[in-house]
Amino acid sequence: MSEDELEEKSKKPLIEAISIVLPPNVSVDKQVKAQIIQGVKAAIALLQESDLLNRDWSFDDILNEPQNLKHLFQVYRDNMDLFSETVVDKAGDPIVDEVTETACGVTLQQVQKLLVSTAARRFFIRNDGEIVTKKQKKKVKSMIFFTKEVTVSKKVRLKEGAKKFDAMRRVIGFDWQLDLLEFYRDHLPYAHLLVLNDDVLVIQDEAAGHAVVEVHHEDFKKVKEAVGVYFRNVVAHGADAIPGILYWRKDLVMSFIKAMGEKAWDFFKRDKSFFDHCTELDNARIGIYGDTLTYIAQENLTEMNRLNLDRLDGTLIAFRETFGDKVNEILGEPMLAVDILRPTVDSFIHLEAKDNEQFNIGCRAAVHSLKDEILTFAAEARKKRVSQPPEDEAENDA
């Protein structure tokens, strides 16, 4: 890699805020909408005649079942050559992408938005109008001066589907969302939707969605305030990092993100006991450790913290250069702290050097000389730990 490439890489930020694209807006008159519907019906008929789509499906059958519509989109994309004469631009040339305007003035993206939105609305309101029994808490008089709270059953008419669709209309329009309609309708609370707003689009699978709604919406608000423009990154990487983000002050949260980039979410997923060992880290040390904080054992962190900033930086560089891809296994081994790191750090504290460069040379040489010993020690420590049951299991056995 050239010096210019290295300089360019050093300038590139470790993290970039995720950007989202809303579904395209569709604003057409009745005549154009009728043309779109007729065109879709013609496409369905052609695919059915070619034995590429279930012949029993009507236009409404496809819109009433989200998975049928998803299948239609896939079959169409796989066989676009069939429509070289019917799906054309204003010049009469075949359309081979989803952003070129068709002869009637809309793009295939807009057609998709219209169909997905229609299917979503039908799915959302499917149960509206049904009479269901809901349990509600109600206060009733108990004796003369007192009241008590009781649970009562009340019959109500469902109208939630239409209300939820209206709240989400703006963000629904992509074919991948057809797999998430049930989650949107039945499992995504309004309180979370209000916090997420357009950021709901970074949730692209049901498992991630359920992880998100398990977090209280008030905690989501706090996280959004703490991470600012990186809120979408948090949601996209799952909700496991949220308790860790809430542990720290806002200024320190941003320091960790700046130092680690996308790997910060792995750091925030670590347990509270490790965070307790990080509370005395200042911005300078956070910057030096960087993503080492995603894997270093707390025992090893305690030993490393005895070094001043310059010697800490040199030591970490020496470990990374010496162990390469295995450095996370080495510094993540807690048994390394007492037998290896403690005497090594002691020697580095007292190592005489006229400047940082001289120290770094001596440090690299010392760590490299210990490479085989450290690799052997770490391997044996792992074997020993695997062969021994955890303390709580040992106590139960006793």
N, C-alpha and C positions, 0 to 999 in steps of 0.2 A: 504494500500500500504506500503510495507516494505521500510526501509531506503535505501537499495540498489536500489530498483525500483525508489524511489524519486530522488536519486543521478543520476541514469541513465537518467531519464526524464529531469533533469536540464541540463545535458550535451547535450541532443539532440537539434540540431538547430531548430529555429522556422520556418525556410524556407529552402527548398532544391531546387536547380535549376532543372527545368523539363528536363528530358533527352528524346531524340527522337530516334526512330529507323527507318532508311531508308528502303524502300522496298528492298527485296533481289535482288541481282544481278542475271541476267539470261544470261548466255553465253553458248549457245549450237549450235551444228552444224545442218545442214539441216536435217540429218537423225533423230536426236533426236527430233527436232522441229516437224517433220512430225509424229513421234510417239505420241507426246503430243497432236497434233491436232486430230489424229485418236482416241486417248483415250478419249478426250473430246466429240467427236462426238458419240462415243459408249456410254458414260455416259448419254448424252442427249437422245439417242434412248431408253436406258433402263428406264429412268425416264418417257419418253413419253408412253412407253408400259405399264408402271405401273400406268398410268393416274395421274401422279404427276406433269407433265409439259405439257404446251400447245402443242398439237400434230401438230399444224400448223406452229410452229416456226422451221425455219431451223437454221443451225449453223450461217449463216450470219445475219439472223434476230435477233439473240441474241447479236451478237457483234455490230450490227448497232444501237441498242437501249440500252443505259446503264442500264435502269431499268429492262430490260429483263435479262441482265447478273447478276444483283444484285439478282434477284429472283432465277436464276439458282443456285447461290452460296448457298442461304438459303435452297433451297429444297435439294441440295446435302448434306449439313451439317445435315439436319433433317433426312436423310435416308442413312447414311453412311453404315449401315448394309447390304444394297443391293449390296455393292461393295466389300464385304469381300473376294471374289475370284478373282476379277479383279484389284482392287487397292491394290497392295501388295508390300512389301519391297523385297530386293534382296534374302531374305531367304524364300520368299513365304508367309510370315505372313501378315494378314490384317493390313492396316495402319489406325490408329485411331486418328492421330494428323496431323498437317500441317508442321511439321519440319523434319519428318523422310523421308529419300530418298526412292523414289519408285524404282521399278525394272529397270527403264530406267535412273536412276541416278539424278532425280530432285525431289524436295519437292513439296507438294501441295501449299505452299506459293509461290514458283517460278512459278508454273502453273498459280496461281491467278495473279501474277505480269504480266505474259505474256498476259493473256486475258484482264486484266484491261487496260494495256498499249495499246493494239491493239484497244480496244473499245474507249479509250480516243482519240487516234490519229484520228480514223474515225469521232468521234464527233467534234474534233477541226477543221478538214479540210472540214467539211460538206458544208460550204458556200464559200470555196476558189474557185477562178475561176469566181465567179459571178462579173458582171459589176455593180458597184454602183456609185451613185453620192455623192461626199463629198464636203463640203464647206471648202474653204481655204482662208486665208487672203493673199493679194498680194499688193505690192506697185506699183502704176502706176504714170506716170508723170501728173502733174497738172500745166498747164501753162508752162513757160520756165524753171524756176529755182526751182520749187517746186514739191514734190511728195505727194501723199496721199494714205492711206491704204484702200482698198476696199475688200469686201467679194465676192469671185467668186465660181462658181460651176464647179467641174471637175470630169469627169468620170474616175474611176480607177478600176483595177482588184484586187479583194481581194486575199491576200496571207498571211494574219495575222495568220490564224489557225495553219498552219504548223510551222511557226516561234515560236509561243507561245508554241506549244507542244515540240519542240526541247529544249526550255528553261526550261521546266518543266519535261522532260522525266525522269530525275533521281529521282524525288520525287513522281511520280505517280505509284501506284501499289497496293494500298489497296482497298478492296471492298467498304469501307465507302466513298471513294472519288468519287464514281460513282454519288453520290448526289450533288457533288460540281463541276462537269465538266463545267456546264454552267457558274457558277461564275468564275471559273478559266479563261475560254475562253473570256467571254464578259465583266467582271467587275473588274478583278484584273489587275491593270496597271503594266507595266514593271518596272516603277520606284519603286513601292512597292515591286515587286518580287525581285528586286536586293537587297533591304534592308533586306527583310525577308529571302531570300535564303532557306535553309533547314527548317527554323523555320516556314515556311508556313504550315508544317504538324501539328502544334498545333491548327490551325484553322479547327475545325471539324464540323462546321455547317454554313449554309449560312448567318444567321443573324449576327454571329460573324465576318464573312468575310466582310460583308457590313459595319459594324461598323469600321473595321480596315481601309478600303480604304477611309473612310470619313476623316481620319487624313492625313494631308499633308506628303508626303514621307520624306521631310526634317526634320519635327518634329519627325518622326520615327527614323531617324539617330541620332538625339539629345538624344532621349530616350534610344536608344541602347547604346550610349556612357555613359549615366548616370547610368543605372542599370546593365550594364555588363552581367554577366552570367544569370541574372534573366529576360532577355528580353523575353524569351519564356513564362515565368510566366505572364508577362504583357499582351502579345498577347492572351494567353489562357484565361485570366480573362476579356477580352474585352477592348475596347479602351477608356472607360469612365475615366480611371485613368490617361490617358496621359496628359491632360492639367494640372492636379495637379502635376505630375512629372516635367513638364517643368517649373513650378512656382519656384522650389527650386534649389539651387546650388547642384552640383553633390555630394559633401561630405555629405550634409544634407539628400539627397535622400537615400543614403546608411545607414545613421544613423536611419532613419525612418524604413527602411526595416529590419535592424538588430534588432530594438526594437520591431517590430510588426509582423514580419514574413509575412505570406500570407495575414494577415489582413491589411497590409500596403496599399494594392490596394483600400480597402474601405476608408482609410484615404485620399488617393490621389483623390478620387472621390468627396470629400467635396468641398464646394464652396469657392471662392476666399476670401470672407469676413472672413471666419473662418481662412484661412491661414494667413490673415493679423494679426490676434491675436496670431499667433504662431511664428512670425518672431523673437522674442527675446528668444525663447527656445534654450538652448544649449544642447550639447550631453547628459549631465548628466540628465537634466530634461526630455528629450525625452525618455531616458532609463527608468526613473521612471514612466512616464505616460504610456508608452507602448501602447497597443491597446485601452486604455481609450480615446486616441485622435481620435478614429474612431466614438465616439458617444457623448463625452462631449460637452455641449453647450458652446459657446464662452463666455457667461456671467459668467458661472461657472468656466471656465478656468482662467478668469481674477482674480476671488476671490482666487482660489487655488494657483495661482502663487505668492501670497503674502507670502506664507510659505517658509521657507528655505528648502533645499533639504531633510534633515533627517525628518523633520516634514511633508513635502509633502508626502514622501514615507509612513510614518506611517498612515497618514490620508487616503490615497487612499486604503491601505490595510484594514483599519477599515471599509471603505464604502463597499469594495468588500465582506468582511466577513459578514457584517451585512445584506446586501441586496441581495447577491448571484446573481442569474440570472436577477434580476430586477435592478441591479446597472446601466445598460445602460439607463433605463427609468428614474431613479432618477437623475443621473448626466446629462442626456440629456434634462432635463426640465429647460428651461431658467429662468422661474419665481422663481426658487429656490434660485437664486443668492443673491438677496437683503434681503429677509425675513428670510432665513434659513442659507445659507452658510456664508454670511458676518459676522453675530455675532458669528457663530461657529468658523470661521477662526480667528476672533479677539481673541476669548478665547484661541485658540490653540497657537497663537503667544505669549500670555502672560502666558501660563500655565507653572508653575514652576516644573521642573523635573531635577533630578541630572544627568540623562543620557537618552539616546534614549529609552532604554527598559522601563524605568519608564514612559516616555512620551507616548509610544505606549500602555501601559496598561491603562493609563488615557484616551487616545484618543479613544480606543475601547469601553471603558465604556461609554464615553460621546455620541458617535455616536449610540451605542446600545440603550441608554436611549431615544434618539430622534427618534427611528425607526418608531413607530406608528404615531408620529406627521408628520414626513417627508412623509410617505406613504400617509397619508390623504391629506396633502398639495399638493403633486404631482398629486393625482387623481383629486382634485378640480381644480387645475391649468389647467389640460388637458381638463376638461369639459368646463371651462371658455373660453379656447382658441378655442375649437371646436364651441362653441355657438356664437363666435364673428367672423365676416367676416374679411379676410385679409385687411390690410390698403388700398391697391390699389383698392379693390372692394368697400370698404366703401367710398372712395373718388369719385369713379364713380357713386355710388348711390346718393351721395350728389350733 
